[in-house]
Amino acid sequence: MTTTLITGANKGLGHESARRLIDAGHDVWVGARDATAGQDAADKLGARFVQLDVTDDASVAAAVQTIRDAGTGLDVLINNAGIVGPMAALRDTTADDVAKTYETNVFGVVRVTQAFVPLLEESENPVIVNVASGLGSLAVNNDTSRVENTIISLGYPTSKTAVVALSDMYARALPSFRVNVVDPGYTATDLNGHSGHQTVTEGTDAIVAMAQVGKDGPTQTFQDRDGLVPW
């Protein structure tokens, strides 16, 4: 059985990804900062729970030990946890505002990935899926026909561009892994006040697909539910 860890999985895209992957036969660890919300979500899904705050080294190290001690191994890591961060006009945005967003969205991906790579290396088919956004694509951002072109912010969009770049680096550094980054699309979640036009199921299509790639599956790609996204 494939064992999968999803960060930020107590709600939204992470929760729906967990539900769908359990249905597909995965043994899923729900990672969540809030122990009560995470355990409740895991119980309802029929998943395992591990407390995991992606901004805290000790929490991440403890999560690694919890999963290792459970003896399930780990085959798939889905770095899903993310925040919008402070929303201020560009001229009013401070370095601290950007740093707060990066702490979760960028440094959290590095912190979790670095900690779990040794466990993933024990898998016969190690997979990493990083959840970014169309806002992370420079090509999409500069396409005047796309809604992303109208959004100018120093925090969230640039943090997702960094996630795209990190994914490229990890794919190149870990050739035996399948490492891909995905754009869920504009999905109705708490992150955007449920203003997205996609359902949460539609928003998890690319996540679920990339979580199930085989040894000969794609790696070093950026994808959404319709296929490849330009870098």
C-alpha positions in Angstrom: 0.0 0.0 0.0 1.2 3.5 -0.8 1.7 5.7 2.2 1.1 9.4 1.8 1.7 12.5 4.0 -0.3 15.7 3.2 0.6 18.9 5.1 -2.3 21.2 5.9 -4.8 18.4 5.4 -7.4 19.2 8.0 -9.4 21.2 5.5 -9.6 22.5 1.9 -7.4 21.1 -0.8 -5.4 19.0 1.6 -8.5 17.4 3.1 -10.1 16.6 -0.3 -6.8 15.2 -1.6 -6.7 12.9 1.5 -10.2 11.7 0.9 -9.6 11.0 -2.8 -6.3 9.2 -2.2 -7.8 7.1 0.6 -10.5 6.1 -1.9 -7.7 5.2 -4.4 -6.1 2.9 -1.8 -3.5 5.1 -0.1 -2.7 5.0 3.6 -2.8 8.7 4.3 -1.3 10.7 7.1 -3.1 14.0 7.7 -0.6 16.6 8.8 -2.0 19.6 10.6 -0.8 22.3 13.0 -3.9 22.2 15.1 -4.0 18.8 16.8 -7.8 18.9 17.5 -8.8 19.8 14.0 -6.3 17.4 12.5 -7.3 14.4 14.6 -11.0 15.2 13.9 -10.4 15.3 10.2 -8.3 12.1 10.3 -11.0 10.3 12.2 -13.7 11.3 9.8 -11.6 10.4 6.8 -10.3 7.1 8.1 -6.7 8.4 8.0 -3.8 8.7 10.4 -3.0 11.9 12.1 0.4 13.5 12.8 0.8 17.0 14.3 2.9 19.0 12.0 3.6 22.7 12.0 5.7 23.4 8.8 7.1 26.6 10.4 8.6 24.7 13.4 11.7 22.5 13.2 10.9 20.5 16.3 7.4 19.8 15.1 8.6 18.6 11.7 11.3 16.4 13.4 8.7 14.9 15.7 6.4 14.2 12.7 9.2 12.3 11.0 9.8 10.2 14.1 6.1 9.5 14.6 5.8 8.2 11.0 9.0 6.2 11.3 8.0 4.7 14.6 4.6 3.7 13.1 6.4 1.5 10.6 4.3 2.7 7.7 7.2 4.1 5.7 6.5 7.0 3.4 6.1 6.9 -0.4 4.4 10.3 -1.2 4.9 13.7 0.3 2.4 16.4 -0.6 3.5 19.9 0.5 0.1 21.5 0.6 0.2 23.8 3.6 0.1 27.5 2.7 -1.2 30.9 3.7 -2.2 34.0 1.8 -0.3 36.1 4.3 -0.7 39.8 4.9 -2.7 41.5 2.2 -1.5 45.1 1.8 -1.1 47.4 -1.2 2.3 46.9 -2.8 3.6 50.3 -1.6 2.5 49.4 2.0 4.0 45.9 2.0 6.9 45.4 4.3 9.8 42.9 4.3 8.2 41.4 7.4 4.9 40.9 5.5 6.7 39.0 2.8 8.8 37.0 5.3 5.6 35.9 7.1 4.2 34.4 3.9 7.5 32.9 2.9 7.9 31.2 6.3 5.0 28.9 5.6 4.8 28.8 1.8 8.5 28.5 1.0 10.6 27.8 4.0 7.9 25.3 5.2 8.4 23.4 1.9 12.1 23.2 2.4 11.9 22.4 6.1 9.4 19.5 5.5 11.1 18.1 2.4 14.6 18.1 3.8 13.3 16.3 6.9 11.4 13.6 5.0 13.8 12.9 2.2 15.6 10.2 4.1 12.4 8.4 4.8 11.2 8.8 1.2 14.5 7.4 0.0 13.5 4.1 1.6 10.5 3.8 -0.7 10.6 1.9 -4.0 8.7 4.8 -5.7 9.3 8.1 -3.8 7.1 11.0 -5.0 6.9 14.7 -4.0 4.0 16.9 -5.0 4.4 20.6 -4.2 1.2 22.7 -4.4 1.8 26.1 -6.0 -0.5 28.3 -8.0 -0.9 29.8 -11.5 0.4 32.9 -9.8 3.7 31.1 -9.4 4.2 30.9 -13.2 6.1 33.9 -14.7 4.6 33.0 -18.1 1.1 33.0 -16.8 1.6 36.2 -14.8 2.8 38.0 -17.9 -0.1 36.7 -20.1 -2.5 39.7 -20.3 -5.4 37.3 -21.2 -5.1 35.6 -17.8 -6.7 36.8 -14.6 -3.4 36.2 -12.8 -1.9 39.2 -14.8 -4.3 41.5 -12.9 -3.0 40.5 -9.4 0.1 42.4 -8.2 1.4 41.4 -4.8 4.8 40.9 -3.3 3.9 38.0 -0.9 1.7 35.2 -2.0 2.4 35.1 -5.8 6.2 35.4 -5.4 6.1 32.7 -2.7 4.5 30.4 -5.2 7.1 31.2 -7.8 9.7 30.2 -5.3 7.8 26.9 -4.8 8.0 26.3 -8.5 11.7 26.9 -8.6 12.3 24.7 -5.5 10.4 21.9 -7.2 12.7 22.2 -10.2 15.7 22.0 -8.0 14.5 19.0 -6.0 13.6 17.1 -9.2 17.1 17.7 -10.5 18.8 16.8 -7.2 16.6 13.6 -6.7 16.6 11.8 -10.0 15.2 8.6 -8.4 12.2 10.6 -7.2 9.2 11.8 -9.1 8.9 15.5 -8.2 6.2 17.7 -9.6 4.6 21.0 -8.8 0.9 21.7 -9.4 -1.5 24.6 -9.9 -4.9 23.7 -8.3 -6.6 26.6 -10.1 -9.0 29.1 -8.6 -10.8 26.8 -6.2 -13.3 27.7 -3.5 -11.5 27.3 -0.2 -11.0 29.2 3.0 -7.8 30.7 1.5 -9.9 32.9 -0.8 -13.1 33.2 1.1 -14.6 30.5 -1.0 -14.7 32.9 -4.0 -13.1 30.4 -6.4 -15.1 29.1 -9.4 -13.8 25.5 -9.1 -15.1 22.9 -6.6 -12.5 21.5 -4.2 -12.7 18.2 -6.1 -11.7 19.9 -9.3 -9.0 21.8 -7.5 -7.4 18.5 -6.4 -7.4 16.8 -9.8 -3.7 17.7 -10.5 -2.6 16.9 -6.9 -4.2 13.5 -6.9 -2.9 12.7 -10.4 0.7 13.6 -9.5 0.5 11.7 -6.2 -0.2 8.5 -8.1 2.6 8.6 -10.7 4.7 5.5 -11.2 8.4 5.1 -11.4 8.3 6.0 -15.1 5.9 8.9 -14.6 6.6 12.5 -15.2 9.0 14.5 -13.0 10.3 18.1 -13.1 6.9 19.3 -14.5 4.4 22.0 -13.6 0.8 20.8 -14.1 -2.8 21.7 -13.6 -5.9 19.7 -14.2 -5.7 20.3 -17.9 -2.0 19.4 -18.4 1.3 21.3 -18.4 1.6 24.8 -17.1 4.4 27.0 -18.5 7.2 27.8 -16.0 
